[in-house]
Amino acid sequence: MASMNTEVSQEHYDMPDPYNLYAVEVLKFPAGWRWFSLNSSTTGRKKVPEGFARIEGAVSPTGKWKDRDPTTELMFVCRLCEVRQWFKRWAALMHGKCDVCWGTGREWFGWGKDTGHRYKQCTTCGGSGKPSDAIEATPSETRTS
């Protein structure tokens, strides 16, 4: 039996979560706010229009929903493409990195029982790790350092 690569690369863990960042940076949710529920279903009780997501979260000192601060429970509905575009600009302008591979040139490609985690050359930046498109900054997004 072939050995399995069960470890996710460190850069995968280091990449910030777009939804957490968007909630804190754009919507001004409390620092430390993290999403715990992301629903993009177009059917059921909490249905949302196609292309949108309903995201619920709170501040939790342990990162577990059961330990959350109930006074920080907040929900927002967003267009998924809007968050992706914002994150793409944020990654490029604030860090000079590709928003998909986070500067490593490799994107996660899947997991298999025999192979473990698999990576391939990033299809967004072509493996350079740099932002692929010319990104225009809005005044609030320009780097001040």
N, C-alpha and C positions, 0 to 999 in steps of 0.2 A: 504494500500500500504506500502511495506517495505521501510525503510529509505535507501537512497542511499549514498554510499561512493564515493563522487565526488573528494575528495582530493587525489593527488598523494603524496606519502610519500616524506619527505624531502630528504632522501638519493637518491631518483630518480633524484631530481634536483641537488644534490651535485656531482653526477657522471660526470666526464669530458667526453666530446664528443671525441670519437676516431679519427674522421676525422680532427677535428680542431687541436688536439694534433699532429697527424702525419704530417700535413702540416707545423706546426710551428717547431716541434722538429726535424723531419727527413728531410723535404724538405727546411727548413730554410725560410719559408714564414714570412712576418712581424708579430711581436707580435700583438695580437689582431685580427688576421685574423680569419674569421668565414665562414663556407660554407653556401651558400644560395640555391644552386641547386645541387642535387645529382641525376644523371641519370644512371640507370643500364639497360635501355631498349635495347633490341637487334634488335629493328626495329625503323624506323623513321629517321628524319634528323640527330639527334645527337646519332645515335646508337653506341653501344660499344660491344665488344665480350662478350659472356656469362661468368659470373664470374668477370667481371670488372665493374668499375663505372667511370663516368666522373663527377668530382666535381669542381664546380665553386664557388668562394667567393671573399671577400674583407674585409678590415678593415672598420668598421662602428661604430662611437661613440655611436649611439643609438641602434645598433643591427638590424636596418632596412635597407633593400637593397637600398631604395630610398635615404638614408643618407650616403651611402658608399663613401669612398675616391676612385675615379676612378683610381688613380695612383697605387692602391694596388690590383686591380682586377687581379686575377690569377686563372688558371685552371690546374688541373692535372687529369691524368687517372691512375687508380691503380687497382691491383688485390684486391678484397674484402678480400680474405683469408689472404693476406699479411698484410693488415692493422689490421685485427683481431689478427693475431699472434703477431705483434709488440705490440699492445695494451695489450694483455695478459701478455707479458714479462714486459712491462712498469708498469702495475698495480701491478704485483708480486714483481718486484725488487725495484721499487721506493716507493711503499706504503704497500707492504705485504698484498694486498687485492685480492679477486677474481674479475676477470674482468667482470663478469656478474651481480653479486649482489652488488658489491662495498663494500664488507665486512659486509653486513647486514644479510646474510644467506637467504634472501628472493628475489625472482625474480618476476617481473611483469608478471601476467598471463592473463590479459585481462580486459576488461571493459564490463559491461552489463547495460542495462537500469534500471533493478531492483536492481542490486548489486553494481554498480559503479566499481571502480578499485578493481581488485583482485590480490592477491599475493599467491605464493606457495613457498615451500622450494626450494632453489636454486638447480637446477639439475647439475650444474657444480661443486660446492664445497660440495654438500650434506648438506648445511646449516651451514657449519663452518665459512664461510666468508673468508677463507684462500685460497690461490692459490692451485689448485688441483694437478698440475703436477710439476715435477722437472723442473725448468726453468733454462736454462743455459744463463749466462750473456755474452754479448760481451763487450769488453773493454769500449766502449763508453756508455754502459748502467749501469755500476756499480755505486753504490751509493758512494758519496764522503763525506757525512756528518757522 
